[in-house]
């Protein structure tokens, strides 16, 4: 079932549900990456992160933007 602002819109197919799950997972991974990268840059850690790229210190893993944004428009 598809709800927007707690209002029932329609039932969705299994394929649409699967595509939405994949999109949502990719979106959350991307936003987590973006927020971590932004907060590091905001507090001056970005230059330090770049200069210590060869160190063993943990860095933020890159994440791609979601690959199927059309699913949101199709629904």
C-alpha positions in Angstrom: 0.0 0.0 0.0 1.2 3.5 -0.8 0.5 6.3 1.7 1.5 9.9 1.4 1.1 12.1 4.5 -0.9 9.2 6.1 -3.4 9.2 3.3 -4.0 5.9 1.4 -3.2 6.4 -2.3 -3.2 2.9 -3.9 -1.8 -0.6 -3.7 1.6 -1.1 -5.2 2.9 -4.1 -7.0 5.7 -6.3 -5.6 8.1 -4.9 -8.2 7.3 -1.3 -7.2 7.7 -2.3 -3.5 11.1 -3.9 -4.2 12.3 -0.9 -6.2 11.2 1.5 -3.5 13.1 -0.6 -0.9 16.2 -0.5 -3.0 15.8 3.2 -3.6 15.3 3.9 0.1 18.3 1.9 1.1 20.5 3.7 -1.5 19.1 7.1 -0.4 19.8 6.5 3.3 23.4 5.3 2.5 24.0 8.4 0.4 22.5 10.8 2.9 24.5 9.2 5.7 27.7 9.7 3.6 26.8 13.2 2.7 26.0 14.2 6.3 29.3 12.7 7.6 31.3 14.4 4.8 29.6 17.7 5.3 30.0 17.7 9.1 33.7 16.8 8.7 34.2 19.7 6.2 32.2 22.1 8.4 34.4 21.5 11.4 37.6 21.7 9.5 38.3 17.9 9.3 38.1 17.7 5.5 41.7 19.1 4.9 43.0 16.8 7.6 41.2 13.9 6.1 42.7 14.6 2.6 46.2 15.1 4.0 46.0 11.8 5.9 44.5 9.7 3.1 47.4 7.2 3.3 47.1 6.9 7.1 45.2 4.1 8.8 42.7 6.5 10.3 39.1 5.8 9.4 37.5 7.8 6.6 34.0 8.1 5.3 33.2 5.5 2.7 32.0 7.0 -0.6 28.4 6.4 -1.6 26.7 6.9 -4.9 23.4 8.9 -5.3 20.3 6.7 -5.6 20.2 5.0 -9.0 16.4 4.8 -9.7 14.8 8.2 -8.7 12.1 7.7 -11.3 10.3 5.2 -9.0 9.2 8.2 -6.9 7.8 10.0 -9.9 6.1 6.9 -11.3 4.1 6.4 -8.1 
